[in-house]
């Protein structure tokens, strides 16, 4: 959300240089509020800002709503995220970059997108990868390559050189991920894959943590609160184990081993098997929910909607809404980031503060490797301060 706020501030400053009327400025202010609202949920679920912006812009294009004021807002946002500058009609002048220039590549692009869908990739990820791969295929066409079998390492290198000229550095990581997936899908390996840049910079925000009083309030609510057992069970899975919202939505009765006291399931994001301890407090909440609240159903999903026909949750946004309502009831993090992702961060942060190794935390969160887990080191405020200030307050003249 911090990156989103920064981009919107840039757009507001840009508006001030255009000598717009007060009425037009007001329309853009309303547009920014709408955009902020539309992007809030995907950002809280971990979607990169550039992916979310591109997805929303493409949605407006497909719906034929490019005349409404939200469209130029998304256009300018994408322009700034990809080029570092702002100018009007960015998407209109650059639509060819997301449209294939060579029909011979249409089938392979379609097959690749179908492959991503079969892997369960989100619509945001698929759209982002489609944009990158389309640009790469157009790059091949511009270099006279009309056969996918003729891809060589120098073409990959030159493609990223082009991107570096128009994309900000933190977004090159997205293109690298897309290209690694695409070339791997085509069966390329070795030198071709090594031509893709590694260790790309990424936006690393300071991860928020609950205050001590908020932490105590949540723990008390789970153990002694008056809410639904379903709510407590869902909250405890995020609060204690940091399970992703989408995995809670897909959790089935057979994923719970009451004898071995474990939870085991294949993660929706990584497709890896994750086995976690069924802590007593979590097991108690789930058991009370199953015995006292969950109505009879042939569905095997643990959590069902309260209203008839008692179906599986429509999406992981339901998990966010449930946790958000608990936060509101307990007056926790008013006007601040809240929800399942924040609670997941807090679960990891507590482990880190208790000196649990990053490798163990990475396994608990279901990360493929330790790189994403290192972001949680940013919560160690008291340990980070001396690292930053010590050279100055030890003998330095003020």
C-alpha positions in Angstrom: 0.0 0.0 0.0 2.9 2.3 0.6 4.0 2.0 -3.0 0.5 2.6 -4.2 0.3 5.8 -2.1 3.6 7.0 -3.5 2.4 6.5 -7.1 -0.9 8.2 -6.5 1.0 11.2 -4.9 3.1 11.4 -8.1 -0.1 11.5 -10.2 -1.5 14.2 -8.0 1.6 16.3 -8.4 1.4 15.7 -12.1 -2.2 17.0 -12.1 -1.0 20.3 -10.5 1.2 21.0 -13.5 -1.6 20.7 -16.0 -3.6 23.8 -15.1 -6.8 21.8 -14.7 -10.0 23.3 -13.5 -11.2 22.6 -9.9 -14.0 20.4 -11.2 -11.6 18.2 -13.2 -9.2 18.0 -10.3 -12.1 16.8 -8.2 -12.9 14.1 -10.7 -9.4 12.9 -10.6 -9.4 12.9 -6.8 -12.5 10.7 -6.9 -10.8 8.5 -9.5 -7.8 8.0 -7.2 -10.1 7.0 -4.3 -11.8 4.4 -6.6 -8.4 3.1 -7.9 -7.1 2.8 -4.3 -10.2 0.8 -3.3 -10.0 -1.5 -6.3 -6.3 -2.2 -5.8 -6.5 -2.7 -2.0 -7.6 -6.3 -2.0 -5.1 -7.7 -4.6 -2.2 -5.8 -2.9 -3.2 -7.2 0.5 -3.2 -10.7 -1.1 0.4 -10.2 -2.3 -0.1 -9.2 -5.9 2.6 -6.9 -7.3 1.3 -3.4 -7.9 2.3 -3.4 -11.6 0.4 -6.6 -12.1 -2.7 -5.4 -10.4 -2.7 -2.1 -12.3 -2.2 -3.8 -15.7 -5.0 -6.3 -14.9 -7.4 -3.5 -14.0 -6.5 -1.5 -17.1 -7.0 -4.6 -19.4 -10.3 -5.2 -17.7 -11.5 -1.7 -18.7 -10.2 -2.3 -22.2 -12.1 -5.6 -22.6 -15.3 -4.0 -21.2 -15.0 -1.0 -23.6 -14.8 1.4 -20.7 -11.7 3.4 -21.9 -13.7 6.6 -21.9 -14.2 6.7 -18.1 -11.7 8.7 -16.0 -10.4 5.6 -14.2 -8.8 4.4 -17.4 -6.3 7.3 -17.9 -5.5 7.0 -14.2 -4.5 3.3 -14.6 -2.7 4.3 -17.9 -0.6 6.9 -16.1 0.1 4.6 -13.2 1.3 1.9 -15.6 3.4 4.5 -17.4 5.1 5.6 -14.2 5.7 2.0 -13.0 7.2 0.9 -16.3 9.1 4.0 -17.3 9.5 6.1 -14.2 7.8 9.1 -15.8 4.2 10.1 -16.4 2.5 11.2 -19.7 -1.0 10.8 -21.1 -2.4 8.1 -23.4 0.4 5.7 -22.5 -1.7 2.6 -23.2 -3.1 4.0 -26.4 0.4 4.7 -27.8 1.7 1.3 -26.6 -1.1 -1.1 -27.3 1.1 -2.9 -29.9 3.4 -4.0 -27.1 0.7 -6.4 -25.7 -0.6 -7.6 -29.1 1.3 -10.1 -31.2 2.8 -8.8 -34.3 3.3 -12.3 -35.8 0.4 -14.7 -36.1 2.7 -17.7 -36.2 3.3 -17.2 -32.4 -0.4 -17.2 -31.6 -0.7 -20.9 -30.9 2.4 -21.2 -28.6 1.2 -18.2 -26.6 -2.3 -19.7 -26.3 -0.8 -23.0 -25.2 1.4 -21.3 -22.6 -1.5 -19.4 -21.1 -3.5 -22.6 -21.0 -0.6 -24.2 -19.2 -0.5 -21.4 -16.6 -4.2 -21.8 -16.0 -3.8 -25.6 -15.5 -1.2 -24.8 -12.8 -3.7 -22.6 -11.0 -2.0 -19.3 -11.5 -4.0 -16.2 -10.6 -5.5 -14.0 -13.3 -3.1 -11.3 -12.2 0.0 -13.5 -12.8 -1.3 -14.9 -16.1 -2.0 -11.4 -17.4 1.5 -10.2 -16.3 3.2 -13.2 -17.9 1.2 -12.8 -21.1 2.3 -9.2 -21.4 6.0 -10.0 -20.9 5.9 -13.1 -23.3 4.1 -11.1 -25.9 6.7 -8.4 -25.8 9.4 -11.0 -26.1 7.7 -12.7 -29.1 7.5 -9.3 -30.8 11.1 -8.8 -30.0 11.9 -12.0 -31.8 9.8 -10.9 -34.8 11.7 -7.5 -34.8 15.0 -9.5 -35.0 13.8 -11.6 -37.9 13.1 -14.8 -35.8 9.9 -16.4 -37.0 10.4 -19.9 -35.5 10.3 -20.5 -31.7 13.0 -23.1 -32.1 15.5 -20.4 -33.1 15.6 -18.7 -29.7 19.2 -18.0 -28.6 20.7 -16.6 -25.5 21.7 -13.3 -27.1 18.1 -12.6 -28.0 17.1 -13.1 -24.4 19.9 -10.7 -23.3 18.9 -8.1 -25.8 15.2 -8.3 -24.8 16.1 -7.5 -21.2 18.3 -4.6 -22.4 15.2 -3.2 -24.1 13.2 -3.6 -20.9 15.8 -1.9 -18.8 15.3 1.1 -20.9 11.6 1.4 -20.3 10.9 -0.5 -17.0 11.9 0.5 -13.5 14.5 -1.8 -12.0 12.2 -3.4 -9.4 9.8 -4.6 -12.2 12.5 -6.5 -14.1 12.1 -9.3 -11.6 8.6 -9.9 -12.8 9.8 -10.1 -16.4 12.6 -12.5 -15.4 10.1 -14.7 -13.6 7.8 -14.8 -16.7 10.6 -15.5 -19.1 12.0 -18.3 -16.9 8.5 -19.9 -16.8 8.0 -19.5 -20.6 11.4 -20.8 -21.7 11.1 -23.7 -19.2 7.7 -24.5 -20.7 9.3 -24.6 -24.1 12.0 -27.0 -22.8 14.9 -24.7 -23.0 17.7 -25.1 -20.4 21.3 -24.3 -19.8 22.7 -21.2 -21.4 19.3 -19.9 -22.5 18.0 -19.8 -19.0 21.3 -18.4 -17.7 20.7 -15.4 -20.0 17.8 -14.4 -17.8 18.9 -11.9 -15.1 19.0 -13.2 -11.5 19.0 -11.4 -8.1 16.8 -8.6 -9.5 16.0 -5.9 -7.0 12.5 -5.9 -5.4 10.4 -3.5 -3.4 10.9 -4.5 0.2 8.5 -2.7 2.6 8.8 -2.7 6.4 6.5 -5.5 7.5 3.9 -4.4 10.1 3.4 -6.2 13.4 0.7 -6.1 16.0 1.3 -4.1 19.1 1.5 -6.0 22.4 -2.0 -5.0 23.4 -3.4 -6.0 20.0 -1.6 -9.3 20.1 -3.1 -10.0 23.6 -6.6 -9.0 22.4 -6.5 -11.5 19.5 -5.1 -14.3 21.6 -7.8 -13.7 24.2 -10.5 -13.5 21.5 -9.5 -16.9 20.1 -9.5 -18.6 23.5 -12.3 -16.8 25.3 -14.1 -14.6 22.9 -17.9 -14.7 22.1 -17.5 -15.1 18.3 -18.4 -18.0 16.1 -16.1 -21.0 16.3 -15.7 -20.8 12.6 -14.3 -17.3 12.9 -12.0 -18.4 15.7 -10.8 -21.4 13.8 -10.0 -19.4 10.7 -8.3 -16.6 12.7 -6.2 -19.2 14.6 -5.0 -20.8 11.4 -3.6 -17.5 10.2 -2.6 -16.1 13.6 -0.6 -19.1 14.8 0.5 -20.9 11.6 0.4 -18.1 8.9 -1.5 -20.2 6.5 -2.5 -18.5 3.2 -6.1 -17.4 2.9 -6.6 -19.4 -0.3 -5.3 -22.6 1.4 -7.7 -22.1 4.3 -10.5 -21.8 1.7 -9.5 -25.1 0.1 -8.8 -27.0 3.4 -10.7 -30.3 3.5 -11.7 -32.6 6.3 -9.2 -35.3 5.2 -6.4 -32.7 5.5 -6.7 -32.9 9.3 -5.1 -35.9 11.1 -6.6 -35.9 14.6 -4.4 -38.8 15.7 -1.0 -37.4 14.6 -2.2 -33.8 15.3 -1.1 -32.4 12.0 -2.5 -30.4 9.1 -1.3 -31.5 5.7 -2.3 -30.0 2.3 -0.9 -29.1 -1.1 -0.5 -25.3 -1.3 -2.4 -23.5 -4.0 0.5 -21.2 -4.8 3.6 -23.4 -4.8 1.9 -26.9 -5.4 4.1 -28.2 -2.6 2.9 -30.4 0.2 3.0 -28.6 3.6 2.6 -30.4 6.9 2.0 -28.2 10.0 1.3 -29.0 13.7 -2.3 -29.0 14.7 -1.8 -26.9 17.8 -4.3 -27.6 20.7 -5.9 -24.1 20.4 -6.4 -24.6 16.7 -7.7 -28.1 17.0 -10.2 -27.1 19.7 -11.6 -24.3 17.6 -12.0 -26.5 14.5 -13.5 -29.3 16.6 -16.1 -27.0 18.2 -17.0 -25.5 14.8 -17.4 -29.0 13.3 -19.5 -30.3 16.1 -21.6 -27.2 17.0 -21.9 -24.9 14.0 -21.1 -26.7 10.7 -24.4 -28.0 9.1 -24.5 -31.4 7.4 -23.1 -31.3 3.9 -21.7 -33.7 1.3 -18.9 -31.2 0.6 -15.6 -32.1 2.1 -14.4 -28.6 2.6 -13.8 -27.7 6.3 -15.3 -24.2 6.1 -18.6 -23.5 4.5 -20.8 -20.5 4.2 -23.3 -19.8 7.0 -26.1 -19.0 4.7 -27.9 -21.7 2.6 -27.0 -23.6 0.5 -23.8 -23.7 2.7 -21.3 -23.9 -0.1 -17.5 -23.6 -0.2 -16.3 -20.0 0.2 -16.5 -18.1 -3.1 -12.9 -17.0 -2.7 -10.1 -16.1 -0.3 -11.5 -12.6 0.0 -14.0 -14.2 2.4 -11.2 -15.0 4.8 -10.0 -11.5 4.6 -13.4 -10.1 5.4 -13.8 -12.4 8.4 -10.5 -11.4 9.9 -11.2 -7.7 9.1 -14.4 -7.9 11.0 -12.7 -9.3 14.0 -10.1 -6.5 13.9 -12.9 -4.0 13.7 -14.7 -5.5 16.6 -11.6 -5.5 18.8 -10.6 -2.0 17.5 -7.3 -3.4 16.2 -5.2 -1.5 13.6 -7.8 1.2 12.9 -7.0 2.9 9.6 -4.0 0.6 9.1 -3.3 -2.5 7.1 -5.2 -5.5 8.4 -6.5 -8.8 7.2 -5.2 -12.3 6.6 -1.9 -11.2 4.9 -1.0 -8.9 7.8 -1.8 -11.7 10.3 0.4 -14.1 8.3 3.2 -11.5 8.5 2.7 -11.3 12.3 2.9 -15.1 12.6 6.2 -15.1 10.9 7.5 -12.1 12.8 6.7 -13.7 16.2 8.7 -16.8 15.1 11.6 -14.6 14.1 11.6 -12.7 17.4 11.7 -16.0 19.2 14.9 -16.8 17.3 13.3 -19.5 15.1 15.7 -20.0 12.1 14.6 -18.4 8.8 14.6 -21.9 7.2 12.0 -23.1 9.6 9.9 -20.0 9.2 10.2 -20.5 5.4 8.9 -24.0 5.7 6.1 -23.0 7.9 4.9 -20.3 5.4 5.3 -22.6 2.5 7.9 -20.6 0.6 9.8 -22.4 -2.2 13.1 -20.9 -0.9 14.3 -18.6 1.8 14.5 -15.4 -0.3 10.9 -14.3 0.3 11.2 -15.1 4.0 14.1 -12.6 4.5 11.6 -9.7 4.2 10.5 -10.5 7.7 13.8 -9.4 9.1 12.5 -5.9 8.6 10.4 -6.3 11.7 13.4 -6.3 14.0 13.3 -2.6 14.6 15.3 -2.6 17.9 18.0 -4.7 16.3 18.1 -2.6 13.1 18.4 0.8 14.8 21.9 0.2 16.2 23.0 -1.1 12.8 22.0 2.2 11.2 22.8 4.7 14.0 25.9 3.2 15.7 28.5 4.8 13.4 27.1 8.2 14.2 26.4 8.2 17.9 29.8 6.5 18.7 32.2 9.5 18.9 30.6 11.4 16.0 30.4 15.2 16.3 26.9 16.5 16.3 
